[in-house]
Amino acid sequence: FRKKLLPGEEFLLYSDKDSRIAHLKRIMGLLLFVGILNLWVGVYNIIVAIAAGTVNAPLGIINVVLGTISLVGAYRLKKKKNALEAERAITE
């Protein structure tokens, strides 16, 4: 019962702009939480590794990298959300 997609068309789960904006906000919130948590844990692991000489440094570096990737993803979603909000303001 669904419409066939033409080549080059993408599937949209939420078709109206308000639903898409709300969906992006939920994803951004999750990415921000995960990114900040990973950065915090990564920095903590690096500090513990420096202070105590343990093997936590590689784990800390991995957490910092994953946290940075999550925050970059959240920033890209924020740009997409802002574009949708601007488009919604024009059409209303």
C-alpha atoms as a printed R data frame, in Angstrom:
   type eleno elety resid chain resno      x      y      z
1  ATOM     1    CA   PHE     A     1  0.000  0.000  0.000
2  ATOM     2    CA   ARG     A     2  2.899  2.367 -0.339
3  ATOM     3    CA   LYS     A     3  3.920  4.618 -3.173
4  ATOM     4    CA   LYS     A     4  6.786  3.366 -5.350
5  ATOM     5    CA   LEU     A     5  9.923  5.490 -5.155
6  ATOM     6    CA   LEU     A     6 11.435  6.944 -8.282
7  ATOM     7    CA   PRO     A     7 15.195  6.585 -8.812
8  ATOM     8    CA   GLY     A     8 17.014  9.212 -6.748
9  ATOM     9    CA   GLU     A     9 14.079  9.744 -4.395
10 ATOM    10    CA   GLU     A    10 14.567  9.123 -0.684
11 ATOM    11    CA   PHE     A    11 12.100  7.472  1.673
12 ATOM    12    CA   LEU     A    12 10.684  9.902  4.247
13 ATOM    13    CA   LEU     A    13  9.144  8.434  7.358
14 ATOM    14    CA   TYR     A    14  7.794 11.826  8.425
15 ATOM    15    CA   SER     A    15  6.463 13.820  5.504
16 ATOM    16    CA   ASP     A    16  5.316 17.114  7.061
17 ATOM    17    CA   LYS     A    17  7.894 19.640  8.203
18 ATOM    18    CA   ASP     A    18  6.753 19.848 11.826
19 ATOM    19    CA   SER     A    19  7.102 16.079 12.300
20 ATOM    20    CA   ARG     A    20 10.505 16.058 10.616
21 ATOM    21    CA   ILE     A    21 11.701 18.924 12.824
22 ATOM    22    CA   ALA     A    22 10.477 17.146 15.977
23 ATOM    23    CA   HIS     A    23 12.176 13.925 14.830
24 ATOM    24    CA   LEU     A    24 15.465 15.738 14.221
25 ATOM    25    CA   LYS     A    25 15.243 17.359 17.670
26 ATOM    26    CA   ARG     A    26 14.875 13.950 19.324
27 ATOM    27    CA   ILE     A    27 17.854 12.540 17.433
28 ATOM    28    CA   MET     A    28 19.930 15.652 18.218
29 ATOM    29    CA   GLY     A    29 19.153 15.319 21.922
30 ATOM    30    CA   LEU     A    30 20.338 11.722 21.934
31 ATOM    31    CA   LEU     A    31 23.510 12.548 19.992
32 ATOM    32    CA   LEU     A    32 24.307 15.480 22.289
33 ATOM    33    CA   PHE     A    33 23.863 13.311 25.392
34 ATOM    34    CA   VAL     A    34 25.994 10.477 24.004
35 ATOM    35    CA   GLY     A    35 28.634 12.873 22.651
36 ATOM    36    CA   ILE     A    36 29.052 14.856 25.862
37 ATOM    37    CA   LEU     A    37 29.073 11.677 27.948
38 ATOM    38    CA   ASN     A    38 31.756 10.116 25.718
39 ATOM    39    CA   LEU     A    39 33.875 13.257 25.865
40 ATOM    40    CA   TRP     A    40 33.600 13.370 29.646
41 ATOM    41    CA   VAL     A    41 34.455  9.687 30.102
42 ATOM    42    CA   GLY     A    42 37.291  9.956 27.580
43 ATOM    43    CA   VAL     A    43 38.900 12.936 29.272
44 ATOM    44    CA   TYR     A    44 38.483 11.236 32.651
45 ATOM    45    CA   ASN     A    45 40.168  8.063 31.351
46 ATOM    46    CA   ILE     A    46 43.056 10.061 29.901
47 ATOM    47    CA   ILE     A    47 43.545 11.952 33.179
48 ATOM    48    CA   VAL     A    48 43.492  8.699 35.172
49 ATOM    49    CA   ALA     A    49 45.971  7.135 32.741
50 ATOM    50    CA   ILE     A    50 48.347 10.073 33.106
51 ATOM    51    CA   ALA     A    51 48.019 10.257 36.889
52 ATOM    52    CA   ALA     A    52 48.139  6.551 37.712
53 ATOM    53    CA   GLY     A    53 49.973  5.150 34.712
54 ATOM    54    CA   THR     A    54 47.208  2.723 33.819
55 ATOM    55    CA   VAL     A    55 46.145  1.487 30.389
56 ATOM    56    CA   ASN     A    56 43.076  3.744 30.206
57 ATOM    57    CA   ALA     A    57 44.618  6.149 27.682
58 ATOM    58    CA   PRO     A    58 43.639  4.214 24.510
59 ATOM    59    CA   LEU     A    59 40.087  3.846 25.795
60 ATOM    60    CA   GLY     A    60 40.016  7.535 26.609
61 ATOM    61    CA   ILE     A    61 41.182  8.455 23.141
62 ATOM    62    CA   ILE     A    62 38.529  6.203 21.582
63 ATOM    63    CA   ASN     A    63 35.847  7.841 23.753
64 ATOM    64    CA   VAL     A    64 37.006 11.326 22.808
65 ATOM    65    CA   VAL     A    65 36.931 10.429 19.099
66 ATOM    66    CA   LEU     A    66 33.459  8.876 19.366
67 ATOM    67    CA   GLY     A    67 32.206 11.857 21.359
68 ATOM    68    CA   THR     A    68 33.537 14.238 18.732
69 ATOM    69    CA   ILE     A    69 31.887 12.242 15.944
70 ATOM    70    CA   SER     A    70 28.570 12.318 17.832
71 ATOM    71    CA   LEU     A    71 28.782 16.081 18.344
72 ATOM    72    CA   VAL     A    72 29.628 16.655 14.673
73 ATOM    73    CA   GLY     A    73 26.575 14.565 13.744
74 ATOM    74    CA   ALA     A    74 24.408 16.640 16.090
75 ATOM    75    CA   TYR     A    75 25.733 19.829 14.493
76 ATOM    76    CA   ARG     A    76 24.898 18.558 11.005
77 ATOM    77    CA   LEU     A    77 21.371 17.673 12.148
78 ATOM    78    CA   LYS     A    78 21.030 21.160 13.665
79 ATOM    79    CA   LYS     A    79 21.880 22.699 10.299
80 ATOM    80    CA   LYS     A    80 19.289 20.471  8.618
81 ATOM    81    CA   LYS     A    81 16.691 21.397 11.280
82 ATOM    82    CA   ASN     A    82 17.403 25.112 10.815
83 ATOM    83    CA   ALA     A    83 16.963 24.755  7.050
84 ATOM    84    CA   LEU     A    84 13.617 22.990  7.569
85 ATOM    85    CA   GLU     A    85 12.488 25.706  9.986
86 ATOM    86    CA   ALA     A    86 13.430 28.404  7.478
87 ATOM    87    CA   GLU     A    87 11.606 26.535  4.724
88 ATOM    88    CA   ARG     A    88  8.556 26.143  6.982
89 ATOM    89    CA   ALA     A    89  8.596 29.888  7.754
90 ATOM    90    CA   ILE     A    90  8.597 30.695  4.032
91 ATOM    91    CA   THR     A    91  5.719 28.374  3.200
92 ATOM    92    CA   GLU     A    92  3.483 29.515  6.079
